[in-house]
Amino acid sequence: MKLSFNEGTTFESASLQQNLEYCEKHGYDFIEIRSIDQLKDYLKEYTLDDLKAYFDTHHIKPLSLNALCFFNNRTKEDEEKIIEEFKEYLEICKKIDCPYICAVPSNIDVTEKGKTLTEEVNASCIRVLTHLSDLAEPYGVKIAIEFIGIQENTVNTFAQAYSIVKAVDRDNVGLVYDTFQFTGMGSRLEDVTDETADKLFIFHINDVEGYPIGQMRDSDRVWPGHGVIDLEAHLKRLKELNYDFVASVELFRPEYYQMNPEEVIKKAKETTLEVLEKYYIKHAVHN
């Protein structure tokens, strides 16, 4: 199992340049680039050629652009903007050899827009993802859907997300398996069947404080192994499915943003390896 760092973990305390430097220093294999802000900030001073040159001359490599946000159940005008944003991401992926784009389903404010039927949500996701799949295919880029484990998100369980991916039925459309999102709305390990194995594109590892289902938020995340998630159960299931690609650490805890970002990156690696070692002893991280 290789190790990746998701920039959300330090997005208030470090730039993309700093994250690359610290992740390289501490032996990460991959980085998930925050395309929504940190990459934009980077490009104010540097170019994509500079970023490609960094990856070409260092061990660390790009894992994903994170993320194409709120792609489903949008107005026609907003959906067109999402499609154009995705096209821009594809060009970035081509330039820096990034294999994945993460896509996040929409939140819906029921007080403003009213409720939306699951059938309508799923139909919108399937239609948009099919179009995105067509666009991504010539680039060799895969789309990893990250269901969000909060009540207001339109796709908030593993089972629902997989049903959408299965309906799209494209080789380049799969899932982000995130332990926080999985726990947030009570997704079930029994839904992670043998059938789902080929659609597990990216694994996000994290932990969370012990709040009830439906009340957990990103700010409640903690170091892997320091919360209430049964990470060993997740890792055991992934091992049974022969998933042995990458574990990407993704935390959004405000107090971690107040820490030295290099210390956060170092601590994130140490706590993740402590959890991984039981099931993935031969860790392939560069040192």
Buried (B, 14 or more C-beta within 10 A) or exposed (E): BBBBBBBBBBBEBBBBBBBBBBBBEBBBBBBBBBBBEBBEBBBEEBEBEEBBEBBEEEBBBBBBBBBBBBBBBBEEEEBEEBBEBBEEBBEBBBEBEBBBBBBBBBBBEEEEEEEBEEEEBBBBBBEBBBBBBEBBEEBEBBBBBBBBBBEEBBBBBBBBBBBBBEBBEBEBBBBBBBBBBBBBBEBEEEBBEEEBBEBBBBBBBBBBBEBEEEEBBBBBBBBBBBBEBEBEEBBBBBBEBEBBBBBBBBBBBEEBBEBEBBEBBBBBBEBBBBBBEEBBEEBEBEE
